[in-house]
């Protein structure tokens, strides 16, 4: 619901979209090995993990930007028909990397794979200014709601009064969760303060939405 059920003045919905270029990336990579015994697979996995760790240091990635999980162990099976056959034990070590030099990302990952990493998860791009940009987006959303309310008041021949209600909205839920009678998504999201190219490929999009209630003043 975007409207306040009990009328008291004017309620307006405001939203905004900001665009920024990422300046860091989080990557998960892993070293997994399979062997017939737990002792063998632990040894192979530790050896591979040590080689990957050394490649990360050689690539210039600081130790504080590398998080290494503890080794895990599980049985590995091969399925054939209705049954399954035990093929050995699988050990796995996972690394989480924080890369701030994005132009070096490809070289760092290539070196890690060459050193023995055999599992690479999706690269997640982020911004070190995320908190600052979210605050800016929320301020802009409130300004958008006020501007809309002022238009309504002008058309109705009244003046906009004080803010009496502020309700944070989740713009992602508004985009994805609102549906028409036939299952067609309804676009309630309004990028009223969007910068040009805010949804351009490769950029990070920061959104905010709010419902603001105002009193009405009469001359």
Secondary structure as GFF3:
##gff-version 3
##sequence-region A 1 219
A	DSSP	beta_strand	10	21	.	.	.	ID=ss1
A	DSSP	beta_strand	24	35	.	.	.	ID=ss2
A	DSSP	alpha_helix	38	58	.	.	.	ID=ss3
A	DSSP	three_ten_helix	63	65	.	.	.	ID=ss4
A	DSSP	beta_strand	66	68	.	.	.	ID=ss5
A	DSSP	beta_strand	72	80	.	.	.	ID=ss6
A	DSSP	beta_strand	83	99	.	.	.	ID=ss7
A	DSSP	three_ten_helix	102	104	.	.	.	ID=ss8
A	DSSP	alpha_helix	105	115	.	.	.	ID=ss9
A	DSSP	beta_strand	119	120	.	.	.	ID=ss10
A	DSSP	beta_strand	124	126	.	.	.	ID=ss11
A	DSSP	alpha_helix	130	156	.	.	.	ID=ss12
A	DSSP	beta_strand	159	169	.	.	.	ID=ss13
A	DSSP	alpha_helix	171	177	.	.	.	ID=ss14
A	DSSP	beta_strand	203	217	.	.	.	ID=ss15
###
